[in-house]
Amino acid sequence: MSKNIYLDESGYQEFLDYIDKLINDLKECGKEMGESYRDYVGDGWHDNPAYEAAQVRERRVSSQIQHFNNLLSDIEIIKPTKFKDKVNINDVVEIKLTFKDGSSDIEKYKLLGSYFSKEEDNITGISINSLLGSAIYKKKIGSTVSYELDNGNIVNAEILNKIED
């Protein structure tokens, strides 16, 4: 079952750049394996910890490349637009998160049109594809949305306000 991955233009380019980085990492693994094979006493690959570590890393990176290449067909590029009363890409919003145990926390988040969440300008940037990001995307300011964590717990997110640039 494929799920759409929403990215803006820069998020899509960032995604492609990440795949390129992985491909370069894979090439580096090959170099490391060749060097450890050449420099090791004996037949080069039996009981060679450097060679074995490079092989493990090569398998991991190859798997990541395959995973991200498979995701390419699920990407939908969206255009950020400005909504006065709804949350959209690049908006900074203040959200009250209420957890299962009744505790709550108020945080500021920037909704990113990226696959990767990151901190921007001392504000936590969340991907539109994250649990919270997809829950608040295009929702009205003042509304409360819920999303389920991997452990089954439900989190309520009240969108308190949008902070204008």
Secondary structure, 3 states (H helix, E strand, C coil): CCCCEEECHHHHHHHHHHHHHHHHHHHHHHHHHHHHHHHCCCCCCCCCHHHHHHHHHHHHHHHHHHHHHHHHHHEEECCCCCCCCECCCCCEEEEEEECCCCCEEEEEEEEECCCCCEEECCEEEEECCCHHHHHHCCCECCCEEEEECCCCCEEEEEEEEEECC
